[in-house]
Amino acid sequence: MPTIKLSSKRQATFPRSVCEELDLRQGDAIELEPREIDGERVWVLRRHERPETPWFGSLRRYAQGKPHSMAAIRKSIGEAREDGTR
């Protein structure tokens, strides 16, 4: 049975097999639910569902190679207003 050991800062490292079974990735949140089974308190772990963000990164190809400073952004907005393409 896999075990988890806490560090002095209460940080835990999950065994790879547990992470793979729960489909856990770096930065994921884990939900903990207390339950009582046969008079014993146990904890159920679940991977917190990741929000769907199909749009995330969808404009990356348009932004590559372009400046991202505030001055460049303001200039681009000003040029679009002059063209009437708001």
PyMOL commands that set and color helices and strands:
alter all, ss='L'
color gray80, all
select helices_A, chain A and resi 16-22+60-63+70-83
alter helices_A, ss='H'
color red, helices_A
select strands_A, chain A and resi 30-37+40-47
alter strands_A, ss='S'
color yellow, strands_A
deselect
rebuild
show_as cartoon
